[in-house]
Amino acid sequence: MLTNLLIIDIETVPQQPTFQNLNKYWQELWWEKVQKTIAPDVTPEESYHQKAGILAEFGKIVCISTAFFFQLNGQWTLKIKSIYGDDEAEILNNFVALCQKVQHLHPQFQFAGHNIKEFDIPFICRRLMIQQIPLPDFLQLHDKKPWETKMFDTLHWWKFGDHKNYISLHLLASVLNIPTSKDDIDGSMVQVVYHQEKNLDRIVAYCQKDVVVTANIILRFHHLPLLEASQIRIV
């Protein structure tokens, strides 16, 4: 059921704006982490700019946008709530509290999103551990088998069993003729907007657009009409 889905999208940035901002110990840890997975001509500084924001050991969450479907006047409507700021621990605590409220109302709720199985959810879990926040029961995933973790992942839906296939949210929306969220910034620009422009509102707006795109992809998968602007509510 659509009402059991909690759609999420996260935006992450490097904890430090540049490699030079890391102390020597963490610079060594960074290079140990990435040196075998990058091209020989890529410097530590370049690799940090490229990858730090997507590695939970060196990145942090600055925004989690959530959304859920509900029926209003016979139409599917989407309610969006974003949790964001500079204090990651506060973001994570508020996110867990929101999920617990959803679980109380919908005990069978499951997370939905694009590539959440391999990025958003693992990143959230790792950052919870790093921030020493207890994992709630619905994120106790470390000892579960793949088929025991119930998530509506639009990337995995589109695979149709083809495990080598990857598709971006932007491309999937485009091939399904769904308006895309890439009309201002994209994921590669988030760290610049955060660390240099200090424009968190712009990041939040981008994150919210992504959950709307994901919601429309889910509707398209169910052969349902796409959302109109009047059917989207931000709280």
C-alpha positions as CSV (number, residue, x, y, z in Angstrom):
1,M,0.0,0.0,0.0
2,L,1.2,3.5,-0.8
3,T,0.2,4.7,2.6
4,N,2.8,2.3,4.2
5,L,5.7,4.0,2.3
6,L,8.0,6.6,3.9
7,I,9.9,8.1,1.0
8,I,13.3,9.5,2.0
9,D,16.2,11.2,0.4
10,I,19.4,12.5,2.1
11,E,21.9,15.1,1.2
12,T,25.5,14.6,2.4
13,V,28.6,16.7,2.4
14,P,32.3,16.2,3.5
15,Q,32.7,16.9,7.2
16,Q,35.6,19.3,6.3
17,P,35.5,21.6,3.3
18,T,38.9,20.5,1.9
19,F,41.5,17.8,2.4
20,Q,43.8,20.4,3.9
21,N,41.3,20.9,6.7
22,L,41.9,17.4,8.0
23,N,44.6,16.9,10.5
24,K,47.5,14.6,9.5
25,Y,46.1,11.5,11.2
26,W,42.8,11.8,9.3
27,Q,44.6,12.6,6.0
28,E,46.4,9.3,6.4
29,L,43.1,7.5,7.2
30,W,41.5,9.1,4.1
31,W,44.3,8.0,1.8
32,E,44.3,4.5,3.3
33,K,40.6,4.3,2.5
34,V,40.6,5.4,-1.1
35,Q,44.0,5.0,-2.7
36,K,43.2,1.6,-4.1
37,T,40.0,2.6,-5.7
38,I,41.0,5.8,-7.6
39,A,43.1,6.4,-10.7
40,P,46.9,6.7,-10.2
41,D,46.9,10.4,-11.3
42,V,44.3,11.5,-8.8
43,T,45.7,13.4,-5.8
44,P,44.4,13.0,-2.2
45,E,42.9,16.6,-2.5
46,E,41.0,15.7,-5.7
47,S,39.8,12.4,-4.3
48,Y,38.5,14.0,-1.2
49,H,36.5,16.5,-3.2
50,Q,35.1,13.7,-5.3
51,K,34.3,11.1,-2.7
52,A,34.3,12.4,0.9
53,G,30.7,13.4,0.9
54,I,29.5,10.0,0.0
55,L,31.6,8.0,2.5
56,A,30.0,7.9,6.0
57,E,33.3,7.8,7.7
58,F,34.2,11.2,6.3
59,G,30.9,12.8,5.4
60,K,27.8,14.0,7.3
61,I,24.1,14.4,6.7
62,V,22.8,18.0,6.3
63,C,19.3,17.2,5.1
64,I,16.8,14.3,5.2
65,S,13.6,14.9,3.3
66,T,10.7,12.6,4.0
67,A,7.4,12.2,2.3
68,F,4.3,10.0,2.6
69,F,1.1,9.5,0.5
70,F,-2.4,10.1,1.8
71,Q,-5.8,10.3,0.1
72,L,-7.5,13.7,-0.1
73,N,-10.7,14.2,-2.0
74,G,-10.1,10.9,-3.9
75,Q,-6.6,11.9,-5.0
76,W,-3.2,10.8,-3.9
77,T,-1.5,13.7,-2.1
78,L,2.1,13.9,-0.9
79,K,3.1,15.5,2.4
80,I,6.8,16.5,2.7
81,K,8.8,17.2,5.8
82,S,12.5,18.0,5.8
83,I,14.9,17.8,8.7
84,Y,18.0,19.8,8.1
85,G,20.8,21.9,9.7
86,D,24.4,21.9,10.7
87,D,24.0,19.7,13.7
88,E,23.9,16.1,12.4
89,A,23.1,14.5,15.7
90,E,20.0,16.7,16.0
91,I,18.9,15.8,12.4
92,L,19.3,12.1,13.1
93,N,17.5,12.2,16.5
94,N,14.6,14.1,14.9
95,F,14.5,11.6,11.9
96,V,14.3,8.6,14.3
97,A,11.5,10.3,16.2
98,L,9.6,11.0,13.0
99,C,10.0,7.4,11.9
100,Q,8.8,6.1,15.3
101,K,5.6,8.2,14.9
102,V,5.1,6.7,11.4
103,Q,5.7,3.2,12.8
104,H,3.0,3.8,15.4
105,L,0.5,4.8,12.8
106,H,1.6,2.3,10.2
107,P,3.3,-0.7,11.9
108,Q,4.1,-2.2,8.5
109,F,5.7,0.9,7.1
110,Q,8.8,0.6,4.9
111,F,11.3,3.1,3.5
112,A,11.1,4.1,-0.1
113,G,13.5,5.9,-2.3
114,H,16.0,5.6,-5.1
115,N,19.1,3.6,-4.3
116,I,18.3,3.7,-0.6
117,K,19.4,0.1,0.0
118,E,22.9,0.9,-1.0
119,F,23.3,4.5,0.0
120,D,20.7,6.4,2.0
121,I,19.8,3.8,4.6
122,P,23.4,2.4,5.2
123,F,24.7,6.0,5.4
124,I,22.1,6.9,8.0
125,C,22.8,3.8,10.0
126,R,26.6,4.4,10.0
127,R,26.2,8.0,11.0
128,L,23.8,7.0,13.8
129,M,26.5,4.6,15.1
130,I,29.2,7.3,14.8
131,Q,27.0,9.8,16.6
132,Q,26.4,7.2,19.3
133,I,22.7,7.2,18.8
134,P,21.0,3.8,19.3
135,L,19.7,2.1,16.2
136,P,15.9,1.8,16.3
137,D,14.4,-1.6,15.6
138,F,13.5,-0.7,12.0
139,L,17.2,0.1,11.3
140,Q,18.6,-3.0,12.9
141,L,19.7,-4.3,9.5
142,H,23.3,-5.5,10.1
143,D,22.4,-9.1,10.6
144,K,19.4,-9.4,8.3
145,K,19.4,-11.2,4.9
146,P,18.6,-9.1,1.8
147,W,15.1,-10.5,1.5
148,E,14.4,-9.7,5.1
149,T,14.9,-5.9,4.6
150,K,11.7,-4.6,3.2
151,M,12.2,-1.4,1.2
152,F,10.7,0.0,-1.9
153,D,13.8,0.9,-3.8
154,T,13.0,2.3,-7.3
155,L,16.5,1.5,-8.5
156,H,16.1,-2.2,-7.6
157,W,12.6,-2.2,-9.0
158,W,14.0,-1.0,-12.3
159,K,16.7,-3.7,-12.3
160,F,14.0,-6.4,-12.8
161,G,16.6,-9.0,-11.6
162,D,19.4,-7.5,-13.7
163,H,21.9,-6.9,-10.8
164,K,24.5,-5.2,-13.0
165,N,22.1,-2.5,-14.1
166,Y,22.4,1.0,-12.6
167,I,20.2,4.0,-13.4
168,S,20.3,7.5,-11.9
169,L,17.1,9.1,-10.5
170,H,17.4,11.7,-13.2
171,L,17.7,9.2,-16.1
172,L,14.9,7.0,-14.7
173,A,12.6,10.1,-14.4
174,S,13.5,11.2,-17.9
175,V,12.8,7.8,-19.6
176,L,9.4,7.6,-17.8
177,N,8.6,11.2,-18.9
178,I,8.5,12.5,-15.3
179,P,9.6,16.1,-14.6
180,T,13.1,16.0,-13.2
181,S,14.6,17.7,-10.1
182,K,17.8,18.7,-11.8
183,D,16.7,22.3,-12.6
184,D,19.0,24.1,-10.2
185,I,21.8,21.9,-8.7
186,D,22.8,18.3,-8.7
187,G,24.4,16.0,-6.2
188,S,27.9,16.9,-7.2
189,M,27.3,20.6,-6.3
190,V,25.8,20.1,-2.8
191,Q,29.1,20.3,-1.0
192,V,30.0,23.6,-2.7
193,V,26.6,25.0,-2.0
194,Y,27.0,24.0,1.7
195,H,30.6,24.8,2.5
196,Q,31.2,27.8,0.2
197,E,27.8,29.4,-0.5
198,K,26.5,28.4,3.0
199,N,23.1,28.1,1.3
200,L,21.3,25.2,3.2
201,D,17.9,26.3,2.0
202,R,18.9,25.7,-1.6
203,I,20.0,22.1,-0.7
204,V,16.7,21.5,1.1
205,A,14.8,22.6,-1.9
206,Y,16.8,20.2,-4.1
207,C,16.3,17.3,-1.7
208,Q,12.5,17.9,-1.6
209,K,12.4,17.9,-5.4
210,D,14.1,14.5,-5.3
211,V,11.4,13.0,-3.1
212,V,8.7,14.4,-5.4
213,V,10.4,12.8,-8.4
214,T,10.7,9.5,-6.5
215,A,7.0,9.7,-5.5
216,N,6.0,10.2,-9.1
217,I,8.2,7.3,-10.2
218,I,6.4,5.1,-7.6
219,L,3.0,6.3,-8.9
220,R,4.1,5.6,-12.5
221,F,5.1,2.0,-11.5
222,H,1.6,1.6,-10.1
223,H,0.0,3.1,-13.3
224,L,-1.4,6.0,-11.4
225,P,-1.6,9.7,-12.4
226,L,1.4,11.9,-11.5
227,L,1.2,14.5,-8.8
228,E,0.0,18.0,-9.6
229,A,1.5,20.9,-7.7
230,S,-1.7,21.2,-5.7
231,Q,-1.3,17.7,-4.5
232,I,2.1,18.4,-2.8
233,R,2.2,19.8,0.7
234,I,5.4,20.9,2.5
235,V,5.2,21.1,6.2
